[in-house]
Amino acid sequence: MTNLPLRGTYRQSDDEKEAEYVLPVRWIRTRAREEAFWVKTLRAYRSVACQITHASTIETLTTEFGLQD
């Protein structure tokens, strides 16, 4: 992504606390849309990048995707 000629003019604010950033994501595991799952108790935010801290969500995703701590 850092090699791409990206340039943006959109600005919400000059305040760093309100700034918006683009973040690269390294996917460890992926699934086809047909294999998607949802558990009512999972916590997720669609429009922001954030660290997952909800213990139940972490446990469910770790198990579902076969990940180790």
Residue pairs with C-beta under 8 A, 6 or more apart in sequence:
1 22
1 24
2 24
6 22
12 18
12 19
12 20
13 19
23 49
25 49
28 65
28 67
29 65
29 66
29 67
37 64
39 60
41 56
41 57
41 60
42 54
42 56
42 57
42 60
42 61
43 52
43 54
43 57
44 57
52 58
52 61
61 67
62 68
62 69
